């Protein structure tokens, strides 16, 4: 039996200060163990209360399934980032009624618009350690694929038990590489509506030019509202539904912060790789990231050419373009950060130190053997990722993706629910249905075809050994296949498909595999032709996952014990579960001669204004700024209303929308980005360069009051000074 993480931390006297300053995305259960560090930093709440997800303020922090949000009123009002709600705004926008350009404010609750299909609010209500139930009693000599299957079935059993309580969605994420598992029970609210989102000229001011940059002047905030049935149960959208009443909601500070103030962020960070082995890091930075940089740059150019500015197609692809530009800039920052920090050399040095620690005691030899095997699996994984890279991209067309999902669903529906692949069980039907609904608002055949042409050109440029026979045969691909012939072949797919019709897609959810196989839709025929190849790839991946599920926990146990011997706290890599990070409002100097002040002001908006996107602030906003109409929201040392601020909080993707709280647990901002110099902290935390960017609640309130007339929402919230 391994020693639990919490017990290990206590017995070794580990405290937060032993780690690098403010480093760590801590689980709520770890917070009592770092109470001293939290109090020293300035927290005025009781740290042990932060570990209770049913109490204030943790109960107010929620997940949107990719972003974080918070309740800010007793009537289900939810605040998150503008870019997290932008997809829903885009869903209702077109060239005649462009809410992206003009913003949206519901005149009353009855005027709130349904969020994009599939939108959810997840409220965490219970967390239990289920490590023993997941991997207890497993024979270490089990074949990897069998090991994977047993763990997966145990996970399904736990989830089924948990979800026997209607209206809840449960998950069993691994921590420390599978050394620990938690069963997380979440209330799933399915009726989510847009209450207010400022125009892009405020919510996305600076656009992709300013993205990952400081100074920033983005009003990156928006409001949803959560609805439930009249009896308080989770329900699909209905005009009869009523606003959800949260157990707790956050007070919103109009007084804000100043430089050096304590702050903490509560959110759902996506993924970090601080414990990844050198083999994985080398593959990522030497091959994977450079490949993606090239692909994303070309992909963006293709969409911009096929969907001109101002067209309905551009509105449909606005969210995709924004995501691609964001990812491209992040990847470039990651590559540059790894070079500047000598990441691979640092990782090699850390592994040498770990090897020396293992070698110092004979009983640690099993760690060495597990790590060697883990590195071998990592090398296998890297080789497979290289081979599959262009094949996976060549399957990106939206209707092909829909066809593949529908055909897989038909195959899975013939099995008992407990034996179906995760993602295709009865619990997943509603989400699949909403995904099929969503396609129509984010799809254009002309743009989709140009994207497919790009991916196929990349695929055809690969050596024969990197290609897949079934795919080549199904599309009739061969060496020397010209652009004209390829274009004509693809035209037949778009001309012959009926999957561009929503009713057809929804009806196909009930079809049998035999019925789909007998059809004539070209995308469905391609999906059927690729099924066996895709299953072979999936099986190989599951076998590697089975190997990793045995080896990685042993590696992480070595890391934990080694760090404990040095007085350091091992926190788990981010995995989209609720975490807390804390620090101070702080500027910095990430590079020689580069100085970051901690706050930006309204006047900075004027300085950047050009009159053209993305620096096209609304005329009324410019007038208010020039008139110094601060409305009581100014920060005295700044002499203006603060727009955005910097902190030294440890964060990553998924933290978008995270509640930024002051020492009393009041909302003082929303975390929405990091600086370009800090994105590499996903792999290596650097206290000098790591900075998070937040939108200040004083700016949010100022925009709501002075620009958009959202006084009713301000009155609904508990605004405090």
C-alpha positions in Angstrom: 0.0 0.0 0.0 1.2 3.5 -0.8 1.1 6.3 1.7 -1.7 8.8 1.1 -0.6 12.2 -0.2 -2.1 14.0 2.7 -0.6 11.7 5.3 2.8 12.0 3.6 2.6 15.8 3.7 1.7 15.9 7.4 4.3 13.3 8.6 7.1 15.1 6.7 6.2 18.5 8.0 5.7 19.9 4.5 4.3 23.5 4.4 3.4 25.7 1.5 6.4 27.9 1.9 8.7 25.0 1.2 7.8 25.2 -2.5 8.7 28.1 -4.8 6.8 31.3 -3.9 3.1 30.8 -4.5 3.7 27.8 -6.8 1.0 25.2 -6.8 -2.6 24.6 -8.0 -3.8 23.0 -4.7 -6.8 20.7 -4.3 -9.3 21.9 -1.7 -8.3 19.0 0.5 -4.7 20.2 0.7 -5.6 23.7 1.9 -5.7 22.9 5.7 -2.2 21.5 5.3 -1.0 24.8 3.9 -3.0 27.0 6.3 0.2 28.7 7.6 1.2 29.8 4.1 -2.3 31.1 3.4 -2.5 33.1 6.6 1.0 34.5 6.1 0.1 35.6 2.6 -2.9 37.5 4.0 -6.0 35.2 3.9 -8.6 36.3 6.5 -10.9 33.3 6.0 -10.4 30.0 7.8 -8.4 27.8 5.5 -10.2 24.6 6.7 -13.5 26.1 5.5 -12.1 26.3 2.0 -11.7 22.6 2.0 -15.5 22.2 2.4 -17.2 22.4 -1.1 -20.6 22.9 0.5 -19.6 26.1 2.3 -18.7 29.6 1.2 -16.9 30.5 -1.0 -16.1 27.1 -2.7 -19.8 26.3 -3.2 -20.2 29.5 -5.4 -17.4 28.4 -7.8 -18.7 26.3 -10.7 -17.5 24.8 -14.0 -18.8 25.4 -17.5 -16.9 22.4 -18.8 -13.8 24.1 -20.2 -14.1 27.4 -18.3 -14.8 28.4 -14.7 -17.6 30.7 -13.5 -19.2 31.8 -10.2 -22.6 32.5 -8.8 -23.0 36.2 -8.0 -26.7 36.5 -7.0 -29.4 34.4 -5.3 -31.1 34.1 -8.6 -28.7 31.9 -10.5 -26.7 34.8 -12.1 -23.3 33.5 -13.2 -20.3 35.5 -14.1 -17.5 34.2 -16.4 -15.2 35.5 -19.1 -16.5 37.0 -22.3 -14.4 34.6 -24.3 -16.1 31.7 -22.4 -19.6 32.9 -23.4 -18.6 34.1 -26.8 -19.6 30.8 -28.5 -23.1 31.2 -27.2 -23.2 34.9 -28.4 -21.9 33.7 -31.8 -24.6 31.0 -31.9 -27.3 33.7 -32.0 -25.5 36.1 -34.3 -25.7 36.6 -38.0 -24.9 39.5 -40.4 -28.3 41.1 -39.7 -28.3 40.7 -35.9 -24.7 40.6 -34.8 -24.5 40.3 -31.1 -20.7 39.8 -31.3 -20.4 43.3 -32.7 -23.2 45.0 -30.8 -23.2 43.1 -27.5 -26.3 41.6 -25.8 -28.2 42.6 -22.7 -31.5 41.0 -21.8 -34.1 43.6 -20.9 -35.6 41.1 -18.4 -35.1 37.4 -17.4 -37.8 36.6 -20.0 -35.5 38.0 -22.7 -32.5 35.9 -21.9 -31.3 33.7 -24.7 -30.5 30.0 -24.5 -26.8 29.4 -24.5 -25.3 27.3 -27.3 -26.4 23.6 -27.3 -24.4 21.6 -24.9 -23.8 24.5 -22.5 -23.8 23.4 -18.9 -23.3 24.7 -15.4 -21.7 22.1 -13.1 -21.9 22.6 -9.3 -19.6 20.3 -7.3 -21.4 19.0 -4.4 -19.3 16.1 -3.1 -15.8 14.6 -3.4 -14.7 11.2 -2.2 -11.5 9.3 -2.3 -12.1 6.1 -4.3 -8.5 5.0 -4.9 -8.9 1.6 -3.4 -12.1 0.9 -5.3 -10.4 1.8 -8.6 -7.0 0.1 -8.4 -7.1 -1.9 -5.2 -6.2 -5.6 -5.5 -5.1 -5.4 -9.1 -2.3 -7.9 -9.9 0.7 -6.0 -11.2 1.3 -8.8 -13.7 -2.1 -8.3 -15.4 -1.8 -7.8 -19.2 -2.0 -4.0 -19.8 -5.2 -4.2 -21.9 -6.9 -6.2 -19.2 -5.8 -3.8 -16.6 -7.2 -0.9 -18.5 -10.5 -2.7 -19.0 -10.9 -3.5 -15.2 -10.2 0.0 -14.2 -12.6 1.4 -16.8 -15.4 -1.0 -15.6 -14.8 0.0 -12.0 -15.0 3.6 -13.0 -18.3 3.0 -14.8 -19.7 1.3 -11.8 -18.8 4.2 -9.5 -20.3 6.7 -11.9 -23.5 4.7 -12.3 -23.9 4.5 -8.5 -23.2 8.2 -8.2 -25.6 9.2 -11.0 -28.4 7.2 -9.5 -29.2 10.5 -7.9 -31.0 12.3 -10.8 -29.7 15.5 -12.2 -26.1 14.8 -11.3 -23.0 14.2 -13.5 -20.1 12.3 -11.9 -16.5 11.8 -12.8 -13.5 9.8 -11.5 -10.4 11.8 -12.4 -6.9 10.5 -11.5 -4.5 12.5 -9.4 -0.7 12.1 -9.4 -0.9 10.0 -12.5 -3.4 7.5 -11.0 -1.8 7.2 -7.6 -5.0 8.6 -6.3 -8.6 8.8 -7.6 -11.5 10.9 -6.5 -15.2 10.5 -7.2 -16.6 14.0 -7.9 -20.3 14.5 -7.9 -21.7 17.5 -9.6 -25.1 19.0 -10.1 -25.6 19.3 -13.9 -27.7 22.4 -14.8 -28.7 22.0 -18.5 -30.8 25.2 -18.9 -28.2 27.9 -19.3 -29.1 31.3 -20.7 -27.2 34.5 -21.8 -28.1 37.4 -19.6 -25.4 39.9 -20.7 -22.3 40.1 -22.8 -20.6 43.4 -23.8 -19.7 44.0 -27.4 -16.4 42.6 -28.8 -15.1 46.2 -28.8 -15.1 45.9 -25.0 -15.1 42.2 -24.2 -12.4 41.4 -26.8 -10.7 44.8 -26.9 -7.2 44.2 -28.4 -8.3 40.9 -29.9 -5.5 38.5 -31.1 -3.0 41.3 -31.2 -3.1 41.8 -27.4 -3.7 38.2 -26.6 -1.2 36.8 -24.1 0.3 40.3 -23.8 0.7 43.0 -21.2 -0.5 45.7 -20.9 -4.1 44.6 -21.5 -7.4 46.5 -21.6 -10.0 43.8 -22.1 -13.4 43.7 -20.5 -13.3 39.9 -20.6 -16.6 39.3 -18.7 -20.1 38.1 -19.4 -23.1 36.8 -17.5 -25.1 33.6 -17.8 -28.1 32.5 -15.7 -28.8 29.0 -14.6 -32.3 27.7 -14.7 -34.1 24.6 -13.2 -37.6 23.2 -13.2 -40.2 24.7 -10.9 -39.6 21.9 -8.4 -35.9 22.8 -8.3 -34.6 19.9 -10.5 -32.2 20.1 -13.3 -34.1 20.2 -16.7 -33.7 21.0 -20.3 -34.7 24.4 -21.6 -38.3 25.4 -20.9 -40.1 28.7 -20.7 -41.6 27.4 -17.4 -38.2 26.9 -15.7 -37.1 29.3 -12.9 -33.7 30.7 -11.9 -31.6 28.3 -9.8 -31.0 29.3 -6.2 -27.4 28.6 -5.2 -26.5 27.6 -1.7 -23.9 30.4 -1.8 -22.9 33.3 -4.1 -20.1 35.7 -4.1 -20.2 39.4 -3.0 -18.8 41.7 -5.7 -16.3 44.2 -4.5 -16.5 47.8 -5.9 -13.5 48.7 -3.7 -11.1 46.3 -5.4 -7.4 45.9 -4.7 -4.1 47.7 -4.8 -0.5 46.6 -5.5 0.6 43.9 -3.0 -3.0 42.9 -2.0 -3.6 39.2 -1.3 -5.5 37.4 -4.0 -6.6 33.8 -4.6 -8.2 32.2 -7.6 -10.6 29.3 -7.5 -11.2 27.5 -10.8 -10.8 24.4 -12.9 -7.3 24.5 -14.6 -7.1 22.1 -17.5 -3.8 20.4 -17.7 -0.2 20.9 -16.8 2.9 18.7 -17.5 5.2 19.6 -14.6 5.9 15.9 -13.9 6.2 14.8 -17.6 9.3 12.8 -18.3 12.1 14.1 -20.6 11.1 11.8 -23.4 7.6 13.3 -23.5 9.0 16.9 -23.2 11.5 16.4 -26.0 8.9 15.0 -28.3 6.5 17.8 -27.5 9.0 20.7 -28.1 11.2 19.2 -30.8 8.3 17.8 -32.9 4.7 18.2 -31.8 4.5 21.9 -31.0 6.5 23.0 -34.2 4.1 20.8 -36.3 1.1 22.4 -34.7 2.5 25.9 -35.2 2.8 25.4 -38.9 -0.6 23.7 -39.2 -2.5 26.4 -37.2 -0.9 29.3 -39.1 -2.0 27.7 -42.4 -5.4 26.8 -41.0 -6.1 30.4 -39.9 -5.1 31.7 -43.4 -7.5 29.2 -45.1 -10.5 30.2 -42.9 -9.8 33.9 -43.4 -9.6 33.5 -47.1 -12.7 31.3 -47.4 -14.8 33.4 -44.8 -14.2 37.1 -45.6 -14.5 39.7 -42.9 -18.1 40.8 -42.5 -19.6 37.7 -44.1 -22.0 35.3 -42.5 -19.3 32.6 -42.8 -16.9 34.7 -40.7 -19.5 34.9 -38.0 -20.0 31.2 -38.1 -16.3 30.6 -37.8 -15.5 33.4 -35.3 -15.1 31.1 -32.3 -12.9 28.7 -34.3 -10.7 31.5 -35.5 -10.4 32.9 -32.0 -9.4 29.5 -30.6 -6.9 28.8 -33.3 -5.2 32.2 -32.9 -5.1 31.8 -29.2 -3.6 28.3 -29.5 -1.0 29.5 -32.1 0.2 32.3 -29.9 0.3 30.0 -26.9 2.4 27.4 -28.8 4.9 30.0 -30.0 5.2 31.3 -26.4 5.6 27.7 -25.1 8.4 27.0 -27.6 10.2 30.3 -26.9 9.8 29.9 -23.1 11.2 26.4 -23.3 14.3 27.7 -25.1 14.7 30.6 -22.8 14.4 28.4 -19.6 16.4 25.6 -21.1 13.5 23.3 -20.3 14.9 20.1 -21.7 18.2 20.6 -19.9 16.4 21.4 -16.7 14.2 18.3 -17.1 17.3 16.1 -17.7 19.0 17.5 -14.6 15.9 16.9 -12.5 15.8 13.3 -13.7 19.5 12.8 -12.9 18.9 14.0 -9.4 15.9 11.7 -9.0 18.0 8.8 -10.3 20.7 9.5 -7.8 18.1 9.6 -5.0 16.7 6.2 -6.1 20.2 4.7 -6.4 21.1 5.8 -2.8 18.8 3.1 -1.3 18.4 -0.5 -2.5 14.7 -0.6 -1.6 14.0 2.1 -4.1 15.1 -0.1 -7.0 11.5 -0.8 -8.1 11.1 2.9 -8.8 14.0 2.8 -11.2 12.6 -0.2 -13.1 9.1 1.4 -13.4 10.5 4.6 -14.6 12.6 2.9 -17.3 9.5 1.1 -18.5 7.5 4.3 -18.4 10.1 6.0 -20.6 9.8 3.2 -23.1 6.0 3.6 -23.3 6.5 7.4 -23.8 8.8 6.7 -26.8 6.2 4.3 -28.2 3.5 6.9 -27.8 5.6 9.6 -29.5 6.2 7.3 -32.5 2.5 6.6 -32.8 1.6 10.3 -32.5 3.9 11.1 -35.4 2.4 8.4 -37.6 -1.2 9.3 -36.8 -0.8 13.1 -36.8 -1.9 13.8 -40.4 -4.4 11.0 -40.5 -6.2 12.5 -37.5 -6.2 15.9 -39.1 -7.4 14.5 -42.4 -10.6 13.3 -40.6 -11.4 16.8 -39.3 -14.3 17.7 -41.7 -17.3 18.4 -39.4 -19.7 16.1 -41.2 -17.2 13.3 -41.3 -16.8 13.8 -37.5 -20.6 13.7 -37.1 -20.8 10.5 -39.3 -18.0 8.8 -37.3 -19.7 9.6 -34.0 -23.1 8.4 -35.3 -21.8 5.2 -36.7 -19.9 4.5 -33.5 -23.0 5.2 -31.5 -24.9 2.7 -33.6 -22.3 0.0 -32.9 -22.3 0.8 -29.2 -26.1 0.8 -28.8 -26.2 -2.9 -29.6 -24.3 -3.6 -26.4 -25.6 -3.4 -22.8 -25.2 0.1 -21.5 -22.5 -0.9 -18.9 -20.3 -2.4 -21.7 -20.5 0.6 -24.1 -17.6 2.9 -24.6 -17.5 5.9 -22.4 -19.1 8.8 -24.3 -21.7 6.5 -25.9 -23.7 5.4 -22.8 -27.3 6.5 -22.1 -25.9 9.2 -19.9 -24.3 10.7 -23.0 -27.3 10.8 -25.3 -28.4 14.3 -24.4 -24.9 15.7 -25.0 -24.5 13.9 -28.4 -27.9 15.3 -29.4 -27.0 18.8 -28.6 -23.6 18.4 -30.4 -25.6 17.4 -33.5 -27.8 20.5 -33.1 -24.8 22.8 -32.8 -23.1 21.9 -36.1 -25.5 24.0 -38.2 -24.5 27.3 -36.6 -20.8 26.7 -37.0 -20.6 25.0 -40.4 -20.3 26.2 -44.0 -19.6 23.7 -46.7 -17.3 26.0 -48.7 -15.1 26.8 -45.7 -15.2 23.2 -44.5 -14.0 22.0 -47.9 -11.1 24.4 -47.9 -10.1 23.2 -44.5 -10.2 19.6 -45.7 -8.1 20.4 -48.7 -5.4 21.8 -46.4 -5.4 18.7 -44.2 -5.4 16.3 -47.1 -2.4 18.1 -48.8 -0.5 17.6 -45.5 -1.5 13.9 -45.4 -0.6 13.2 -49.0 2.8 14.8 -48.5 3.7 12.1 -46.0 5.7 8.9 -46.8 3.7 5.8 -47.6 4.6 4.3 -44.2 2.9 7.2 -42.5 -0.4 6.8 -44.4 -3.3 4.5 -43.8 -4.5 2.0 -46.4 -8.2 2.2 -45.5 -8.2 6.0 -45.8 -6.3 6.0 -49.1 -8.6 3.4 -50.6 -11.8 5.0 -49.4 -10.9 8.4 -50.9 -9.1 6.9 -53.9 -5.9 8.7 -52.9 -2.7 7.9 -54.6 0.7 9.4 -55.2 0.6 12.4 -57.5 -3.0 13.1 -56.8 -3.5 16.6 -58.1 -5.3 19.5 -56.5 -8.0 19.6 -59.2 -8.8 15.9 -58.9 -8.8 16.2 -55.1 -11.1 19.2 -55.2 -13.5 17.4 -57.5 -13.5 14.3 -55.3 -14.4 16.4 -52.3 -17.1 18.2 -54.2 -18.9 14.9 -54.5 -19.0 14.5 -50.7 -20.6 17.9 -50.1 -23.0 17.6 -53.0 -24.1 14.1 -52.0 -24.4 14.4 -48.2 -27.6 14.8 -46.2 -25.8 15.1 -42.9 -25.8 18.9 -43.3 -29.5 18.6 -42.3 -30.1 18.7 -38.5 -33.1 16.4 -38.7 -31.1 13.8 -40.6 -28.4 13.8 -38.0 -30.8 13.5 -35.1 -32.7 10.7 -36.9 -29.4 8.8 -37.4 -28.9 8.6 -33.7 -31.7 6.0 -33.6 -30.4 4.0 -36.7 -28.7 0.6 -36.5 -25.2 0.0 -37.8 -26.7 -2.0 -40.6 -29.0 0.8 -41.6 -26.2 3.3 -41.7 -24.0 0.9 -43.7 -26.7 0.5 -46.3 -27.1 4.2 -46.8 -25.6 6.3 -49.6 -24.3 9.3 -47.7 -20.6 9.7 -48.7 -19.5 10.9 -45.3 -21.2 8.0 -43.6 -19.6 5.5 -46.1 -16.2 7.0 -45.3 -16.9 6.6 -41.6 -17.8 3.0 -42.1 -14.7 2.3 -44.2 -12.4 3.8 -41.5 -14.1 2.2 -38.5 -11.8 -0.9 -38.2 -8.6 1.2 -38.6 -9.8 3.6 -36.0 -10.6 0.7 -33.6 -7.0 -0.6 -34.1 -5.6 2.8 -33.2 -7.9 3.0 -30.1 -6.9 -0.5 -29.0 -3.2 0.3 -29.1 -3.9 3.4 -27.2 -5.8 1.5 -24.5 -2.9 -1.0 -24.2 -0.5 1.8 -23.6 -2.9 3.4 -21.1 -3.0 0.1 -19.3 0.8 0.1 -19.0 0.9 3.7 -17.9 -1.8 3.1 -15.2 0.7 0.7 -13.5 3.9 2.6 -14.1 3.0 6.2 -13.7 1.7 5.9 -10.1 5.1 4.3 -9.2 6.9 7.2 -10.8 4.8 9.8 -9.0 5.3 7.9 -5.7 9.0 8.3 -6.3 8.6 12.0 -7.0 6.5 12.6 -3.9 8.9 10.8 -1.6 11.9 12.4 -3.2 10.4 15.9 -2.9 9.4 15.2 0.7 13.0 14.3 1.5 13.9 17.8 0.3 11.1 19.5 2.2 9.0 20.2 -0.9 5.2 19.7 -1.3 4.1 17.7 -4.3 0.9 19.0 -5.6 -0.9 17.1 -8.5 -0.7 18.3 -12.1 -3.9 20.2 -13.2 -6.6 17.9 -14.5 -9.7 20.1 -14.8 -10.7 19.6 -11.2 -11.3 22.4 -8.7 -8.1 24.0 -7.5 -7.0 27.0 -5.5 -4.0 29.1 -6.2 -2.9 32.2 -4.2 -0.5 35.1 -4.2 -0.5 38.9 -4.6 -1.3 41.7 -7.0 2.1 42.1 -8.6 3.8 43.5 -11.7 7.2 42.2 -12.8 10.1 42.2 -15.1 10.0 38.9 -17.1 12.8 40.0 -19.5 15.8 42.3 -19.3 14.6 45.9 -19.5 10.9 44.9 -19.7 8.8 46.3 -16.8 5.2 45.3 -16.1 3.1 47.7 -14.0 0.4 45.8 -12.0 -2.6 47.8 -13.3 -3.9 49.3 -16.5 -6.4 52.1 -16.7 -9.2 53.5 -18.8 -6.8 56.0 -20.4 -4.8 53.1 -21.8 -7.9 52.3 -23.9 -7.7 55.7 -25.5 -4.0 55.3 -26.1 -4.6 52.0 -28.1 -7.7 53.3 -29.9 -7.5 53.3 -33.7 -11.2 53.2 -34.7 -10.6 49.8 -36.4 -11.0 46.3 -34.9 -9.7 45.2 -32.5 -9.0 48.7 -31.1 -12.4 50.2 -31.8 -13.8 51.1 -28.4 -17.5 52.3 -28.6 -17.9 56.1 -28.9 -19.8 56.4 -25.6 -16.9 54.7 -23.8 -14.4 57.1 -25.3 -16.6 60.1 -24.2 -16.9 58.8 -20.6 -13.1 58.3 -20.4 -12.3 61.7 -21.8 -14.7 63.2 -19.3 -13.0 61.4 -16.5 -16.4 60.0 -15.5 -15.1 57.4 -13.1 -18.3 56.9 -11.2 -16.6 56.1 -7.9 -14.7 53.1 -9.2 -11.3 54.7 -9.4 -8.1 53.4 -7.7 -6.6 56.5 -6.1 -2.9 55.7 -6.7 -3.8 55.0 -10.3 -5.9 58.1 -10.7 -8.4 56.2 -12.9 -10.6 53.1 -13.1 -8.4 50.0 -13.2 -9.2 47.8 -16.2 -6.9 44.8 -15.8 -4.4 43.7 -13.2 -1.5 41.3 -12.9 -0.9 38.7 -10.1 1.7 36.1 -9.5 -0.9 33.4 -9.3 -0.1 29.9 -10.7 -2.7 29.3 -13.5 -3.2 27.7 -16.9 -5.9 27.1 -19.5 -9.3 26.2 -17.9 -8.7 28.8 -15.3 -10.4 31.3 -17.6 -13.3 32.8 -15.7 -11.8 31.8 -12.3 -13.1 33.8 -9.4 -10.3 36.1 -8.2 -11.1 36.8 -4.5 -9.6 39.1 -1.9 -8.6 38.2 1.6 -12.3 38.2 2.7 -13.5 36.0 -0.1 -15.1 38.9 -2.1 -15.0 38.9 -5.9 -12.4 41.4 -7.1 -11.8 40.1 -10.6 -11.9 37.3 -13.2 -8.7 35.5 -14.3 -8.7 35.4 -18.1 -5.2 35.1 -19.4 -1.5 34.9 -18.7 1.5 36.7 -20.2 3.4 35.2 -23.1 6.5 34.9 -21.0 4.6 32.7 -18.5 2.8 30.2 -20.7 5.7 27.8 -20.3 4.8 27.4 -16.6 2.6 24.5 -17.8 5.9 22.6 -17.8 8.2 24.6 -15.5 7.1 27.1 -12.9 9.2 30.3 -12.8 8.3 32.8 -10.1 9.9 35.6 -12.1 7.9 35.2 -15.3 4.7 33.6 -14.1 1.9 36.2 -14.2 -1.8 35.9 -14.5 -4.1 38.6 -16.0 -7.4 39.5 -14.5 -10.2 41.9 -15.4 -10.9 44.1 -12.4 -14.5 44.1 -11.0 -14.3 47.9 -10.8 -14.0 48.0 -14.6 -16.8 45.5 -15.0 -19.1 47.6 -12.8 -18.1 50.8 -14.6 -18.9 49.3 -18.0 -22.2 47.9 -16.8 -23.2 51.2 -15.3 -21.7 53.8 -17.6 -21.7 52.0 -21.0 -24.3 49.3 -21.3 -27.0 50.3 -18.9 -26.9 47.0 -17.0 -28.0 48.6 -13.7 -30.6 45.8 -13.1 -27.8 43.2 -12.9 -25.8 45.4 -10.6 -28.8 45.8 -8.3 -29.3 42.0 -8.4 -25.7 41.4 -7.1 -24.4 42.1 -3.6 -22.0 44.9 -4.5 -19.8 45.9 -1.5 -17.2 48.4 -0.6 
